[in-house]
């Protein structure tokens, strides 16, 4: 009986950890629309491969997103989806390369 109990507790603990680490939840770090890969974009709730590709194309064509609201300019993303995505995404400029250290 204790073996079954320990196994059940372990399984529940693992399930809690997996659910807490799930992409697109309030607890996760928002994804930067200006640096995310297509694979990262697909993890967002409501974004599949086609929309992820459209986001990448928009970013490349327009030099990135200035705000999360710019997502509405991507074909297939309307007001409802934007509001669902808002807590999952952020917009920040890509990290600039550090200049070489002076010697």
Secondary structure by P-SEA (a helix, b strand, c coil): caaaaaaaaaaaaaaaaaaaaccccccccccccccccaaaaaacccccaaaaaaaaaaaaacccccccccccccccccaaaaaaacccccccccccccccccc
